[in-house]
Amino acid sequence: MNFTELAERARSYRRFLEGKPVPRGLLRKMIGAAAMAPCASNLQRLRFSIVTGEHDRNTLFPGIGWAGYITDWSGPVPGERPSAYIVVHAPEKEELFTGIDAGIAASHIVLAGAEQGVGSCILLNYDADAVNRTAPAEGYNPVLVIALGYPGETVVLEKDTEKIRYWRDETDVHHVPKLPLETLILKG
């Protein structure tokens, strides 16, 4: 698969095959991809936690906001929940570009997972206390959480539309609109 196909495959999934765990070795390889990502001044400040145990997943799950545009849905039901999470941590002392580094690292994790058929959802809407109870990291704060698992839903890209709000249709297919390229390029 070429890069464009991989990028199209790396969608935000919110329902997974919870009973099909992502192998720990694969999760480590996904973090390894993040370790190769470019970062500001090559400082490599980010750290990662793998969350796979049922108790830890159940502790983390209620503290996550799943789909802001789908207001009548509180998240995946048992059986559809992620089988793993990766928490991205940054030093407590906020540094310039930390958020950018975390985004680049998360993209590498998501793309490495997508290449192996693992679905993901990068989450910024989470309860930091729940994350810290599940994946404590002294001297670090969580900056984002990535939900992971084998996809349990169909996600379709709607290309060249002026819409930005994603939706689910009557068959429960998740649609993600993408703006036309012409509207994104300001010059050139």
Phi and psi in degrees as GROMACS dihedral restraints (atoms count N, CA, C in turn):
[ dihedral_restraints ]
;  ai    aj    ak    al  type     phi  dphi    fc
    3     4     5     6     1   -84.3    20    10
    4     5     6     7     1   176.0    20    10
    6     7     8     9     1   -63.8    20    10
    7     8     9    10     1   -39.8    20    10
    9    10    11    12     1   -62.1    20    10
   10    11    12    13     1   -42.6    20    10
   12    13    14    15     1   -62.7    20    10
   13    14    15    16     1   -41.0    20    10
   15    16    17    18     1   -63.1    20    10
   16    17    18    19     1   -45.0    20    10
   18    19    20    21     1   -61.8    20    10
   19    20    21    22     1   -39.0    20    10
   21    22    23    24     1   -68.0    20    10
   22    23    24    25     1   -30.4    20    10
   24    25    26    27     1   -77.1    20    10
   25    26    27    28     1   -24.9    20    10
   27    28    29    30     1   -83.4    20    10
   28    29    30    31     1    68.7    20    10
   30    31    32    33     1   -90.8    20    10
   31    32    33    34     1   167.2    20    10
   33    34    35    36     1   -84.3    20    10
   34    35    36    37     1   112.2    20    10
   36    37    38    39     1  -100.3    20    10
   37    38    39    40     1   141.9    20    10
   39    40    41    42     1  -121.6    20    10
   40    41    42    43     1    -2.0    20    10
   42    43    44    45     1  -132.4    20    10
   43    44    45    46     1   134.6    20    10
   45    46    47    48     1  -130.5    20    10
   46    47    48    49     1   170.3    20    10
   48    49    50    51     1   -90.2    20    10
   49    50    51    52     1    86.2    20    10
   51    52    53    54     1   -57.7    20    10
   52    53    54    55     1   -33.2    20    10
   54    55    56    57     1   -76.6    20    10
   55    56    57    58     1    -3.0    20    10
   57    58    59    60     1  -110.8    20    10
   58    59    60    61     1    93.0    20    10
   60    61    62    63     1   -69.3    20    10
   61    62    63    64     1   147.8    20    10
   63    64    65    66     1   -81.0    20    10
   64    65    66    67     1   125.2    20    10
   66    67    68    69     1   -58.8    20    10
   67    68    69    70     1   138.7    20    10
   69    70    71    72     1   -55.3    20    10
   70    71    72    73     1   -39.7    20    10
   72    73    74    75     1   -60.5    20    10
   73    74    75    76     1   -38.0    20    10
   75    76    77    78     1   -68.8    20    10
   76    77    78    79     1   -40.5    20    10
   78    79    80    81     1   -60.6    20    10
   79    80    81    82     1   -40.5    20    10
   81    82    83    84     1   -65.3    20    10
   82    83    84    85     1   -38.7    20    10
   84    85    86    87     1   -65.1    20    10
   85    86    87    88     1   -35.7    20    10
   87    88    89    90     1   -65.3    20    10
   88    89    90    91     1   -41.1    20    10
   90    91    92    93     1   -67.2    20    10
   91    92    93    94     1   -35.0    20    10
   93    94    95    96     1   -59.5    20    10
   94    95    96    97     1   -36.0    20    10
   96    97    98    99     1   -64.7    20    10
   97    98    99   100     1   -39.9    20    10
   99   100   101   102     1   -64.8    20    10
  100   101   102   103     1   -34.8    20    10
  102   103   104   105     1   -65.2    20    10
  103   104   105   106     1   -23.0    20    10
  105   106   107   108     1   -88.6    20    10
  106   107   108   109     1    -7.0    20    10
  108   109   110   111     1   -68.8    20    10
  109   110   111   112     1   148.0    20    10
  111   112   113   114     1   -65.3    20    10
  112   113   114   115     1   149.5    20    10
  114   115   116   117     1  -150.2    20    10
  115   116   117   118     1   159.5    20    10
  117   118   119   120     1   -57.4    20    10
  118   119   120   121     1   126.4    20    10
  120   121   122   123     1    53.2    20    10
  121   122   123   124     1    18.0    20    10
  123   124   125   126     1    53.1    20    10
  124   125   126   127     1    33.1    20    10
  126   127   128   129     1   -74.1    20    10
  127   128   129   130     1   -23.3    20    10
  129   130   131   132     1    51.9    20    10
  130   131   132   133     1    52.8    20    10
  132   133   134   135     1   -80.9    20    10
  133   134   135   136     1   -18.9    20    10
  135   136   137   138     1   -76.5    20    10
  136   137   138   139     1   149.5    20    10
  138   139   140   141     1  -131.0    20    10
  139   140   141   142     1   162.9    20    10
  141   142   143   144     1  -135.5    20    10
  142   143   144   145     1   144.4    20    10
  144   145   146   147     1  -123.1    20    10
  145   146   147   148     1   138.0    20    10
  147   148   149   150     1  -100.8    20    10
  148   149   150   151     1   126.6    20    10
  150   151   152   153     1  -118.3    20    10
  151   152   153   154     1   111.9    20    10
  153   154   155   156     1  -129.5    20    10
  154   155   156   157     1   -23.9    20    10
  156   157   158   159     1   -63.6    20    10
  157   158   159   160     1   144.3    20    10
  159   160   161   162     1   -58.5    20    10
  160   161   162   163     1   -45.1    20    10
  162   163   164   165     1   -60.0    20    10
  163   164   165   166     1   -46.9    20    10
  165   166   167   168     1   -65.1    20    10
  166   167   168   169     1   -40.9    20    10
  168   169   170   171     1   -63.6    20    10
  169   170   171   172     1   -39.5    20    10
  171   172   173   174     1   -70.6    20    10
  172   173   174   175     1   -27.6    20    10
  174   175   176   177     1   -73.1    20    10
  175   176   177   178     1   -40.6    20    10
  177   178   179   180     1   -75.8    20    10
  178   179   180   181     1   -39.4    20    10
  180   181   182   183     1   -52.5    20    10
  181   182   183   184     1   -48.2    20    10
  183   184   185   186     1   -65.0    20    10
  184   185   186   187     1   -17.3    20    10
  186   187   188   189     1   -90.5    20    10
  187   188   189   190     1    12.7    20    10
  189   190   191   192     1  -112.4    20    10
  190   191   192   193     1   134.1    20    10
  192   193   194   195     1   -92.5    20    10
  193   194   195   196     1   127.4    20    10
  195   196   197   198     1   -98.6    20    10
  196   197   198   199     1   -42.5    20    10
  198   199   200   201     1  -155.9    20    10
  199   200   201   202     1    91.1    20    10
  201   202   203   204     1   -57.1    20    10
  202   203   204   205     1   -34.1    20    10
  204   205   206   207     1   -80.1    20    10
  205   206   207   208     1   -17.8    20    10
  207   208   209   210     1  -102.8    20    10
  208   209   210   211     1    84.8    20    10
  210   211   212   213     1   -72.2    20    10
  211   212   213   214     1   -19.9    20    10
  213   214   215   216     1   -97.1    20    10
  214   215   216   217     1    20.2    20    10
  216   217   218   219     1  -131.4    20    10
  217   218   219   220     1   125.5    20    10
  219   220   221   222     1   -97.7    20    10
  220   221   222   223     1     7.9    20    10
  222   223   224   225     1   120.0    20    10
  223   224   225   226     1   175.7    20    10
  225   226   227   228     1   -65.6    20    10
  226   227   228   229     1   144.8    20    10
  228   229   230   231     1   -85.4    20    10
  229   230   231   232     1   164.7    20    10
  231   232   233   234     1   -51.4    20    10
  232   233   234   235     1   137.6    20    10
  234   235   236   237     1    97.2    20    10
  235   236   237   238     1   -21.3    20    10
  237   238   239   240     1  -113.4    20    10
  238   239   240   241     1     2.3    20    10
  240   241   242   243     1   -81.6    20    10
  241   242   243   244     1   161.4    20    10
  243   244   245   246     1   -60.7    20    10
  244   245   246   247     1   145.8    20    10
  246   247   248   249     1   -91.3    20    10
  247   248   249   250     1    -6.7    20    10
  249   250   251   252     1  -159.0    20    10
  250   251   252   253     1   159.2    20    10
  252   253   254   255     1  -135.9    20    10
  253   254   255   256     1   149.3    20    10
  255   256   257   258     1  -118.5    20    10
  256   257   258   259     1   124.5    20    10
  258   259   260   261     1   -97.6    20    10
  259   260   261   262     1   130.7    20    10
  261   262   263   264     1   -99.8    20    10
  262   263   264   265     1   123.3    20    10
  264   265   266   267     1  -111.1    20    10
  265   266   267   268     1   147.3    20    10
  267   268   269   270     1  -127.5    20    10
  268   269   270   271     1   156.0    20    10
  270   271   272   273     1   -55.3    20    10
  271   272   273   274     1   146.2    20    10
  273   274   275   276     1   -56.2    20    10
  274   275   276   277     1   -38.0    20    10
  276   277   278   279     1   -75.7    20    10
  277   278   279   280     1   109.6    20    10
  279   280   281   282     1   -62.9    20    10
  280   281   282   283     1   131.9    20    10
  282   283   284   285     1  -117.9    20    10
  283   284   285   286     1   152.8    20    10
  285   286   287   288     1   -59.2    20    10
  286   287   288   289     1   137.4    20    10
  288   289   290   291     1    78.0    20    10
  289   290   291   292     1     3.2    20    10
  291   292   293   294     1   -58.4    20    10
  292   293   294   295     1   -44.5    20    10
  294   295   296   297     1   -63.3    20    10
  295   296   297   298     1   -37.2    20    10
  297   298   299   300     1   -66.5    20    10
  298   299   300   301     1   -45.4    20    10
  300   301   302   303     1   -58.2    20    10
  301   302   303   304     1   -42.3    20    10
  303   304   305   306     1   -64.2    20    10
  304   305   306   307     1   -39.8    20    10
  306   307   308   309     1   -65.0    20    10
  307   308   309   310     1   -41.5    20    10
  309   310   311   312     1   -65.2    20    10
  310   311   312   313     1   -45.0    20    10
  312   313   314   315     1   -61.1    20    10
  313   314   315   316     1   -44.2    20    10
  315   316   317   318     1   -61.5    20    10
  316   317   318   319     1   -40.5    20    10
  318   319   320   321     1   -60.6    20    10
  319   320   321   322     1   -42.0    20    10
  321   322   323   324     1   -63.7    20    10
  322   323   324   325     1   -40.5    20    10
  324   325   326   327     1   -62.4    20    10
  325   326   327   328     1   -48.2    20    10
  327   328   329   330     1   -62.2    20    10
  328   329   330   331     1   -45.2    20    10
  330   331   332   333     1   -66.5    20    10
  331   332   333   334     1   -40.7    20    10
  333   334   335   336     1   -63.3    20    10
  334   335   336   337     1   -38.1    20    10
  336   337   338   339     1   -68.1    20    10
  337   338   339   340     1   -44.9    20    10
  339   340   341   342     1   -59.3    20    10
  340   341   342   343     1   -37.0    20    10
  342   343   344   345     1   -59.5    20    10
  343   344   345   346     1   -28.8    20    10
  345   346   347   348     1  -102.6    20    10
  346   347   348   349     1    11.2    20    10
  348   349   350   351     1    85.3    20    10
  349   350   351   352     1     9.6    20    10
  351   352   353   354     1   -90.5    20    10
  352   353   354   355     1   129.6    20    10
  354   355   356   357     1   -90.1    20    10
  355   356   357   358     1   160.6    20    10
  357   358   359   360     1  -151.7    20    10
  358   359   360   361     1   165.2    20    10
  360   361   362   363     1  -147.6    20    10
  361   362   363   364     1   116.2    20    10
  363   364   365   366     1   -79.8    20    10
  364   365   366   367     1   124.0    20    10
  366   367   368   369     1  -117.5    20    10
  367   368   369   370     1   127.8    20    10
  369   370   371   372     1  -110.1    20    10
  370   371   372   373     1   -10.0    20    10
  372   373   374   375     1   -98.9    20    10
  373   374   375   376     1    90.4    20    10
  375   376   377   378     1  -148.0    20    10
  376   377   378   379     1   159.1    20    10
  378   379   380   381     1   -87.2    20    10
  379   380   381   382     1   111.1    20    10
  381   382   383   384     1   -59.8    20    10
  382   383   384   385     1   -32.5    20    10
  384   385   386   387     1   -64.6    20    10
  385   386   387   388     1   -41.9    20    10
  387   388   389   390     1   -63.7    20    10
  388   389   390   391     1   -40.4    20    10
  390   391   392   393     1   -63.9    20    10
  391   392   393   394     1   -45.1    20    10
  393   394   395   396     1   -67.4    20    10
  394   395   396   397     1   -30.0    20    10
  396   397   398   399     1   -69.4    20    10
  397   398   399   400     1   -35.3    20    10
  399   400   401   402     1   -83.2    20    10
  400   401   402   403     1   -41.0    20    10
  402   403   404   405     1  -136.3    20    10
  403   404   405   406     1    69.0    20    10
  405   406   407   408     1   -65.5    20    10
  406   407   408   409     1   141.6    20    10
  408   409   410   411     1  -144.8    20    10
  409   410   411   412     1    93.8    20    10
  411   412   413   414     1   -57.8    20    10
  412   413   414   415     1   131.2    20    10
  414   415   416   417     1    86.0    20    10
  415   416   417   418     1    -0.6    20    10
  417   418   419   420     1  -130.0    20    10
  418   419   420   421     1   153.4    20    10
  420   421   422   423     1  -117.2    20    10
  421   422   423   424     1   146.9    20    10
  423   424   425   426     1   -70.0    20    10
  424   425   426   427     1   137.8    20    10
  426   427   428   429     1  -113.7    20    10
  427   428   429   430     1   -22.3    20    10
  429   430   431   432     1  -165.5    20    10
  430   431   432   433     1   161.5    20    10
  432   433   434   435     1  -124.8    20    10
  433   434   435   436     1   137.1    20    10
  435   436   437   438     1  -114.7    20    10
  436   437   438   439     1   115.5    20    10
  438   439   440   441     1   -80.5    20    10
  439   440   441   442     1   137.7    20    10
  441   442   443   444     1  -137.0    20    10
  442   443   444   445     1   149.5    20    10
  444   445   446   447     1   169.6    20    10
  445   446   447   448     1   174.4    20    10
  447   448   449   450     1   -79.1    20    10
  448   449   450   451     1   131.9    20    10
  450   451   452   453     1   -55.5    20    10
  451   452   453   454     1   135.6    20    10
  453   454   455   456     1  -117.3    20    10
  454   455   456   457     1    21.3    20    10
  456   457   458   459     1  -152.8    20    10
  457   458   459   460     1   164.2    20    10
  459   460   461   462     1   -99.4    20    10
  460   461   462   463     1   130.3    20    10
  462   463   464   465     1  -120.1    20    10
  463   464   465   466     1   128.5    20    10
  465   466   467   468     1  -119.4    20    10
  466   467   468   469     1   131.5    20    10
  468   469   470   471     1   -81.2    20    10
  469   470   471   472     1   134.2    20    10
  471   472   473   474     1  -108.0    20    10
  472   473   474   475     1   100.2    20    10
  474   475   476   477     1   -85.8    20    10
  475   476   477   478     1   153.3    20    10
  477   478   479   480     1    58.7    20    10
  478   479   480   481     1    49.2    20    10
  480   481   482   483     1  -123.1    20    10
  481   482   483   484     1   156.9    20    10
  483   484   485   486     1   -89.7    20    10
  484   485   486   487     1    -3.0    20    10
  486   487   488   489     1   -79.2    20    10
  487   488   489   490     1   156.2    20    10
  489   490   491   492     1  -125.5    20    10
  490   491   492   493     1   -18.1    20    10
  492   493   494   495     1   -80.1    20    10
  493   494   495   496     1   124.0    20    10
  495   496   497   498     1   -76.5    20    10
  496   497   498   499     1   162.5    20    10
  498   499   500   501     1  -154.9    20    10
  499   500   501   502     1   167.0    20    10
  501   502   503   504     1  -114.9    20    10
  502   503   504   505     1   135.4    20    10
  504   505   506   507     1   -87.2    20    10
  505   506   507   508     1  -175.7    20    10
  507   508   509   510     1   -65.3    20    10
  508   509   510   511     1   -17.5    20    10
  510   511   512   513     1   -98.9    20    10
  511   512   513   514     1     9.2    20    10
  513   514   515   516     1    72.1    20    10
  514   515   516   517     1    20.6    20    10
  516   517   518   519     1   -80.5    20    10
  517   518   519   520     1   134.8    20    10
  519   520   521   522     1   -89.7    20    10
  520   521   522   523     1   123.7    20    10
  522   523   524   525     1  -109.4    20    10
  523   524   525   526     1   133.0    20    10
  525   526   527   528     1  -122.8    20    10
  526   527   528   529     1   108.2    20    10
  528   529   530   531     1   -76.6    20    10
  529   530   531   532     1   146.4    20    10
  531   532   533   534     1  -130.0    20    10
  532   533   534   535     1   131.5    20    10
  534   535   536   537     1   -64.7    20    10
  535   536   537   538     1   153.0    20    10
  537   538   539   540     1   -64.5    20    10
  538   539   540   541     1   144.1    20    10
  540   541   542   543     1   -55.6    20    10
  541   542   543   544     1   -38.1    20    10
  543   544   545   546     1   -60.2    20    10
  544   545   546   547     1   -29.7    20    10
  546   547   548   549     1   -83.1    20    10
  547   548   549   550     1   -13.6    20    10
  549   550   551   552     1   -91.6    20    10
  550   551   552   553     1   -28.3    20    10
  552   553   554   555     1   -89.2    20    10
  553   554   555   556     1   116.5    20    10
  555   556   557   558     1   -84.9    20    10
  556   557   558   559     1   -32.8    20    10
  558   559   560   561     1  -145.4    20    10
  559   560   561   562     1   139.4    20    10
